[in-house]
Amino acid sequence: MEHQRPLILISNDDGVVAKGISELINMLRPLGEIVVVAPDAPRSGSAGAITVTQPVHYQLLRKEVGVAVYKCSGTPVDCVKLALHAILDRTPDLVIGGINHGDNSGMNVHYSGTMGVAIEGCLKGIPSIGFSLCSHEPNANFEPGSPYIREIVQKVLDKGLPPLTCLNVNIPVTTELQGIKVCKQSKGKWTNEWENFAHRNDDHYYWLVGEFADELPLDPQSDHWALANGYVAITPVTVDVTAYPLMNDMQTWF
């Protein structure tokens, strides 16, 4: 590969053949050398999961000028770890997860395999971004968000990100995007999360479903408000989960 160009590592949680990751490759080819290491099947909701009970295998699917694509039997985080350890010949300038089929705003950041990719890159000291489109459709239209995705990626390549931070970027489903809004994570929780699914006369089977209850749906600083109003929502995420105010308060406890 040409070392003069930025090296961008891409993975996802929808699988290596998902439309979202294919669209992302095409969007970012002008910006650098692309290496894709993605799961061989969907791994949605895998967050930061890693494989510890069996070996992980990877295989080259195709290689051409500027792009190499590998599939991996592991989780999204496995893909990043394995790429950094065994596949790449240098540290990438950027790690990207996506483009995810589905919303990863608000509390979803904690469940998302797409954000697992970005967080793992961040933990390795590499500027990292997770991109998601708020549509689960397999043939979703990713084109309206493409200029914003390229702009965000170029900005991060130029400016970098502070240590232990990454970006969670969500794109609403509209052909008339209003621009970019830097947001805070919406607060709320999932409710009614399970639907009973009787199977062979056993009623102890359940499908994971759920509804998100937003605590402050009208907060104009939140990512949910931004998405509802047609903005590309960027939420800076920190992976230092220390509760500093509580830590200070607890000094008086003991």
Secondary structure, DSSP 8 states (H G I E B T S, - for coil): --TTS-EEEEE-SS-TT-HHHHHHHHHHGGGSEEEEEEESS--TT-TT----SS---EEEEEEETTEEEEEESS-HHHHHHHIIIII-SS--SEEEEEEEES---GGGGGT-HHHHHHHHHHHTT--EEEEEES---TT---GGGHHHHHHHHHHHHHH---TTEEEEEEE-S-SS---EEE-B---EEEES-EEE--BTTB---EEE--EEEES-TT-TTBHHHHHHTT-EEEEEEE-----HHHHHHHTTT-
